[in-house]
Amino acid sequence: MANFSKKTKQRIIDGYLQVAGANMFIPVDFVEWLSGQPDHEAYSAFYGMDDIDAARSYRIDMARRLASGLRIVVRSEAVEASVISIRVAEYPAYISPVANRRDGGGYEPFDPSNVDSQAELRRQAGVSLASWLERYRGCAEHIGLDMVSLEGIVHVLRDSERDVA
């Protein structure tokens, strides 16, 4: 799949909606329309591989979704001055380190006691939260919510040099 910029994606969708005379982007309609447009800039992204390769790509994506969303729960106890504190934290069962993705990637079991696993998960959390802010900031601020504290959290999570317990 081509890695189109946001501006290009917007232009492609706007152009399709105008040509189709539609006011709603329906993916199945777009794909069907695009199949008859071999000169369109997005054509090769959708039809640049044969059905066997496309099916394989889809199955690989299915395997990614299979590993995605699995969780582990870690329980830890601390005793101080006869007071027992129990902390329960939930983590993903597997993570896909960003640095390995260029070479095909993969998912490794998440180890909550491993400093590198924790740092990778924090960086990914920061990226995900930044993405959330980019998408939803406007509607949150529209009702008076202050997003500054979330920006601070993004910076802390993305700072891999920071020693966070």
Rosetta constraint file for C-alpha pairs under 8 A:
AtomPair CA 1 CA 45 HARMONIC 4.86 0.50
AtomPair CA 1 CA 46 HARMONIC 6.89 0.50
AtomPair CA 2 CA 42 HARMONIC 7.88 0.50
AtomPair CA 2 CA 45 HARMONIC 5.17 0.50
AtomPair CA 4 CA 8 HARMONIC 5.84 0.50
AtomPair CA 4 CA 9 HARMONIC 6.04 0.50
AtomPair CA 5 CA 9 HARMONIC 6.19 0.50
AtomPair CA 6 CA 10 HARMONIC 6.10 0.50
AtomPair CA 7 CA 11 HARMONIC 6.20 0.50
AtomPair CA 8 CA 12 HARMONIC 6.08 0.50
AtomPair CA 9 CA 13 HARMONIC 6.17 0.50
AtomPair CA 10 CA 14 HARMONIC 5.94 0.50
AtomPair CA 11 CA 15 HARMONIC 5.89 0.50
AtomPair CA 12 CA 16 HARMONIC 6.13 0.50
AtomPair CA 12 CA 42 HARMONIC 7.66 0.50
AtomPair CA 13 CA 17 HARMONIC 6.13 0.50
AtomPair CA 13 CA 25 HARMONIC 7.29 0.50
AtomPair CA 14 CA 18 HARMONIC 6.18 0.50
AtomPair CA 15 CA 19 HARMONIC 6.18 0.50
AtomPair CA 16 CA 20 HARMONIC 5.86 0.50
AtomPair CA 16 CA 30 HARMONIC 7.38 0.50
AtomPair CA 17 CA 21 HARMONIC 5.69 0.50
AtomPair CA 17 CA 22 HARMONIC 4.95 0.50
AtomPair CA 17 CA 23 HARMONIC 6.28 0.50
AtomPair CA 17 CA 24 HARMONIC 7.26 0.50
AtomPair CA 17 CA 25 HARMONIC 6.86 0.50
AtomPair CA 18 CA 22 HARMONIC 6.64 0.50
AtomPair CA 25 CA 29 HARMONIC 7.96 0.50
AtomPair CA 25 CA 30 HARMONIC 7.35 0.50
AtomPair CA 26 CA 30 HARMONIC 6.30 0.50
AtomPair CA 27 CA 31 HARMONIC 6.15 0.50
AtomPair CA 28 CA 32 HARMONIC 6.22 0.50
AtomPair CA 29 CA 33 HARMONIC 6.09 0.50
AtomPair CA 30 CA 34 HARMONIC 5.94 0.50
AtomPair CA 31 CA 35 HARMONIC 6.24 0.50
AtomPair CA 31 CA 46 HARMONIC 7.68 0.50
AtomPair CA 32 CA 36 HARMONIC 7.43 0.50
AtomPair CA 33 CA 37 HARMONIC 7.09 0.50
AtomPair CA 34 CA 38 HARMONIC 7.51 0.50
AtomPair CA 34 CA 40 HARMONIC 7.51 0.50
AtomPair CA 34 CA 42 HARMONIC 7.83 0.50
AtomPair CA 34 CA 43 HARMONIC 6.27 0.50
AtomPair CA 35 CA 43 HARMONIC 7.15 0.50
AtomPair CA 35 CA 47 HARMONIC 7.21 0.50
AtomPair CA 37 CA 43 HARMONIC 6.68 0.50
AtomPair CA 38 CA 43 HARMONIC 5.68 0.50
AtomPair CA 38 CA 44 HARMONIC 7.73 0.50
AtomPair CA 39 CA 43 HARMONIC 6.91 0.50
AtomPair CA 42 CA 46 HARMONIC 6.71 0.50
AtomPair CA 43 CA 47 HARMONIC 5.65 0.50
AtomPair CA 43 CA 48 HARMONIC 6.98 0.50
AtomPair CA 44 CA 48 HARMONIC 3.95 0.50
AtomPair CA 44 CA 49 HARMONIC 7.64 0.50
AtomPair CA 49 CA 53 HARMONIC 6.01 0.50
AtomPair CA 49 CA 54 HARMONIC 6.21 0.50
AtomPair CA 50 CA 54 HARMONIC 6.19 0.50
AtomPair CA 51 CA 55 HARMONIC 5.89 0.50
AtomPair CA 52 CA 56 HARMONIC 6.22 0.50
AtomPair CA 53 CA 57 HARMONIC 6.11 0.50
AtomPair CA 54 CA 58 HARMONIC 6.14 0.50
AtomPair CA 55 CA 59 HARMONIC 6.17 0.50
AtomPair CA 56 CA 60 HARMONIC 6.21 0.50
AtomPair CA 57 CA 61 HARMONIC 6.30 0.50
AtomPair CA 58 CA 62 HARMONIC 6.23 0.50
AtomPair CA 59 CA 63 HARMONIC 6.26 0.50
AtomPair CA 60 CA 64 HARMONIC 6.35 0.50
AtomPair CA 61 CA 65 HARMONIC 6.31 0.50
AtomPair CA 62 CA 66 HARMONIC 6.17 0.50
AtomPair CA 63 CA 67 HARMONIC 6.63 0.50
AtomPair CA 64 CA 68 HARMONIC 6.16 0.50
AtomPair CA 65 CA 69 HARMONIC 7.65 0.50
AtomPair CA 67 CA 94 HARMONIC 6.84 0.50
AtomPair CA 67 CA 107 HARMONIC 7.54 0.50
AtomPair CA 68 CA 94 HARMONIC 7.40 0.50
AtomPair CA 69 CA 92 HARMONIC 6.60 0.50
AtomPair CA 69 CA 93 HARMONIC 7.85 0.50
AtomPair CA 70 CA 92 HARMONIC 5.75 0.50
AtomPair CA 70 CA 93 HARMONIC 5.28 0.50
AtomPair CA 70 CA 94 HARMONIC 7.12 0.50
AtomPair CA 71 CA 90 HARMONIC 6.60 0.50
AtomPair CA 71 CA 91 HARMONIC 5.53 0.50
AtomPair CA 71 CA 92 HARMONIC 4.33 0.50
AtomPair CA 71 CA 93 HARMONIC 4.63 0.50
AtomPair CA 71 CA 94 HARMONIC 7.88 0.50
AtomPair CA 72 CA 90 HARMONIC 5.72 0.50
AtomPair CA 72 CA 91 HARMONIC 5.33 0.50
AtomPair CA 72 CA 92 HARMONIC 5.97 0.50
AtomPair CA 72 CA 93 HARMONIC 5.18 0.50
AtomPair CA 73 CA 88 HARMONIC 6.79 0.50
AtomPair CA 73 CA 89 HARMONIC 5.73 0.50
AtomPair CA 73 CA 90 HARMONIC 4.47 0.50
AtomPair CA 73 CA 91 HARMONIC 6.36 0.50
AtomPair CA 74 CA 88 HARMONIC 5.66 0.50
AtomPair CA 74 CA 89 HARMONIC 5.31 0.50
AtomPair CA 74 CA 90 HARMONIC 6.27 0.50
AtomPair CA 74 CA 91 HARMONIC 7.76 0.50
AtomPair CA 74 CA 112 HARMONIC 7.93 0.50
AtomPair CA 75 CA 86 HARMONIC 6.96 0.50
AtomPair CA 75 CA 87 HARMONIC 5.73 0.50
AtomPair CA 75 CA 88 HARMONIC 4.50 0.50
AtomPair CA 75 CA 89 HARMONIC 6.58 0.50
AtomPair CA 76 CA 86 HARMONIC 5.78 0.50
AtomPair CA 76 CA 87 HARMONIC 5.28 0.50
AtomPair CA 76 CA 88 HARMONIC 6.50 0.50
AtomPair CA 77 CA 84 HARMONIC 6.67 0.50
AtomPair CA 77 CA 85 HARMONIC 5.58 0.50
AtomPair CA 77 CA 86 HARMONIC 4.54 0.50
AtomPair CA 77 CA 87 HARMONIC 6.33 0.50
AtomPair CA 78 CA 84 HARMONIC 5.69 0.50
AtomPair CA 78 CA 85 HARMONIC 5.11 0.50
AtomPair CA 78 CA 86 HARMONIC 6.53 0.50
AtomPair CA 79 CA 83 HARMONIC 5.51 0.50
AtomPair CA 79 CA 84 HARMONIC 4.50 0.50
AtomPair CA 79 CA 85 HARMONIC 6.28 0.50
AtomPair CA 80 CA 84 HARMONIC 6.56 0.50
AtomPair CA 80 CA 85 HARMONIC 7.99 0.50
AtomPair CA 91 CA 110 HARMONIC 7.67 0.50
AtomPair CA 91 CA 112 HARMONIC 7.67 0.50
AtomPair CA 92 CA 110 HARMONIC 6.64 0.50
AtomPair CA 93 CA 109 HARMONIC 5.84 0.50
AtomPair CA 93 CA 110 HARMONIC 5.48 0.50
AtomPair CA 94 CA 107 HARMONIC 5.68 0.50
AtomPair CA 94 CA 108 HARMONIC 5.24 0.50
AtomPair CA 94 CA 109 HARMONIC 4.37 0.50
AtomPair CA 94 CA 110 HARMONIC 4.99 0.50
AtomPair CA 95 CA 107 HARMONIC 5.27 0.50
AtomPair CA 95 CA 108 HARMONIC 5.54 0.50
AtomPair CA 95 CA 109 HARMONIC 6.48 0.50
AtomPair CA 95 CA 110 HARMONIC 5.94 0.50
AtomPair CA 95 CA 121 HARMONIC 7.40 0.50
AtomPair CA 96 CA 100 HARMONIC 7.64 0.50
AtomPair CA 96 CA 101 HARMONIC 7.59 0.50
AtomPair CA 96 CA 105 HARMONIC 6.72 0.50
AtomPair CA 96 CA 106 HARMONIC 5.67 0.50
AtomPair CA 96 CA 107 HARMONIC 4.48 0.50
AtomPair CA 96 CA 108 HARMONIC 6.35 0.50
AtomPair CA 97 CA 101 HARMONIC 6.91 0.50
AtomPair CA 97 CA 105 HARMONIC 7.27 0.50
AtomPair CA 97 CA 106 HARMONIC 7.67 0.50
AtomPair CA 97 CA 107 HARMONIC 7.37 0.50
AtomPair CA 97 CA 108 HARMONIC 7.94 0.50
AtomPair CA 97 CA 120 HARMONIC 6.59 0.50
AtomPair CA 98 CA 102 HARMONIC 7.98 0.50
AtomPair CA 98 CA 105 HARMONIC 7.66 0.50
AtomPair CA 98 CA 120 HARMONIC 7.99 0.50
AtomPair CA 100 CA 104 HARMONIC 6.81 0.50
AtomPair CA 100 CA 105 HARMONIC 4.66 0.50
AtomPair CA 100 CA 106 HARMONIC 7.33 0.50
AtomPair CA 101 CA 105 HARMONIC 3.79 0.50
AtomPair CA 101 CA 106 HARMONIC 7.18 0.50
AtomPair CA 110 CA 117 HARMONIC 6.25 0.50
AtomPair CA 111 CA 117 HARMONIC 6.13 0.50
AtomPair CA 111 CA 118 HARMONIC 7.73 0.50
AtomPair CA 112 CA 117 HARMONIC 6.78 0.50
AtomPair CA 112 CA 118 HARMONIC 6.27 0.50
AtomPair CA 113 CA 117 HARMONIC 7.94 0.50
AtomPair CA 113 CA 118 HARMONIC 7.64 0.50
AtomPair CA 114 CA 118 HARMONIC 6.29 0.50
AtomPair CA 115 CA 119 HARMONIC 6.13 0.50
AtomPair CA 116 CA 120 HARMONIC 6.10 0.50
AtomPair CA 117 CA 121 HARMONIC 6.16 0.50
AtomPair CA 118 CA 122 HARMONIC 6.12 0.50
AtomPair CA 119 CA 123 HARMONIC 6.21 0.50
AtomPair CA 119 CA 160 HARMONIC 5.99 0.50
AtomPair CA 120 CA 124 HARMONIC 6.23 0.50
AtomPair CA 120 CA 160 HARMONIC 7.92 0.50
AtomPair CA 121 CA 125 HARMONIC 6.00 0.50
AtomPair CA 122 CA 126 HARMONIC 6.12 0.50
AtomPair CA 122 CA 157 HARMONIC 5.01 0.50
AtomPair CA 122 CA 158 HARMONIC 6.49 0.50
AtomPair CA 122 CA 160 HARMONIC 7.76 0.50
AtomPair CA 123 CA 127 HARMONIC 6.30 0.50
AtomPair CA 123 CA 157 HARMONIC 5.61 0.50
AtomPair CA 123 CA 158 HARMONIC 4.50 0.50
AtomPair CA 123 CA 159 HARMONIC 7.17 0.50
AtomPair CA 123 CA 160 HARMONIC 6.68 0.50
AtomPair CA 124 CA 128 HARMONIC 6.09 0.50
AtomPair CA 124 CA 158 HARMONIC 7.58 0.50
AtomPair CA 125 CA 129 HARMONIC 5.99 0.50
AtomPair CA 125 CA 154 HARMONIC 7.91 0.50
AtomPair CA 125 CA 157 HARMONIC 6.60 0.50
AtomPair CA 125 CA 158 HARMONIC 7.69 0.50
AtomPair CA 126 CA 130 HARMONIC 6.00 0.50
AtomPair CA 126 CA 153 HARMONIC 7.53 0.50
AtomPair CA 126 CA 154 HARMONIC 4.70 0.50
AtomPair CA 126 CA 155 HARMONIC 7.07 0.50
AtomPair CA 126 CA 156 HARMONIC 7.75 0.50
AtomPair CA 126 CA 157 HARMONIC 4.80 0.50
AtomPair CA 126 CA 158 HARMONIC 4.94 0.50
AtomPair CA 127 CA 131 HARMONIC 6.17 0.50
AtomPair CA 127 CA 154 HARMONIC 7.38 0.50
AtomPair CA 127 CA 158 HARMONIC 7.01 0.50
AtomPair CA 128 CA 132 HARMONIC 6.23 0.50
AtomPair CA 129 CA 133 HARMONIC 6.14 0.50
AtomPair CA 129 CA 154 HARMONIC 6.32 0.50
AtomPair CA 130 CA 134 HARMONIC 6.16 0.50
AtomPair CA 130 CA 151 HARMONIC 7.56 0.50
AtomPair CA 130 CA 154 HARMONIC 6.14 0.50
AtomPair CA 131 CA 135 HARMONIC 6.26 0.50
AtomPair CA 132 CA 136 HARMONIC 5.90 0.50
AtomPair CA 132 CA 137 HARMONIC 7.63 0.50
AtomPair CA 133 CA 137 HARMONIC 4.90 0.50
AtomPair CA 133 CA 147 HARMONIC 7.96 0.50
AtomPair CA 133 CA 150 HARMONIC 7.90 0.50
AtomPair CA 136 CA 140 HARMONIC 6.34 0.50
AtomPair CA 137 CA 141 HARMONIC 6.00 0.50
AtomPair CA 137 CA 147 HARMONIC 7.05 0.50
AtomPair CA 138 CA 142 HARMONIC 5.92 0.50
AtomPair CA 139 CA 143 HARMONIC 6.74 0.50
AtomPair CA 140 CA 144 HARMONIC 6.71 0.50
AtomPair CA 140 CA 145 HARMONIC 5.41 0.50
AtomPair CA 140 CA 146 HARMONIC 7.77 0.50
AtomPair CA 140 CA 147 HARMONIC 7.77 0.50
AtomPair CA 141 CA 145 HARMONIC 4.84 0.50
AtomPair CA 141 CA 146 HARMONIC 6.30 0.50
AtomPair CA 141 CA 147 HARMONIC 7.19 0.50
AtomPair CA 147 CA 151 HARMONIC 6.39 0.50
AtomPair CA 148 CA 152 HARMONIC 6.40 0.50
AtomPair CA 149 CA 153 HARMONIC 6.37 0.50
AtomPair CA 150 CA 154 HARMONIC 6.22 0.50
AtomPair CA 151 CA 155 HARMONIC 6.38 0.50
AtomPair CA 152 CA 156 HARMONIC 6.32 0.50
AtomPair CA 153 CA 157 HARMONIC 6.08 0.50
AtomPair CA 154 CA 158 HARMONIC 6.07 0.50
AtomPair CA 155 CA 159 HARMONIC 6.11 0.50
AtomPair CA 156 CA 162 HARMONIC 7.51 0.50
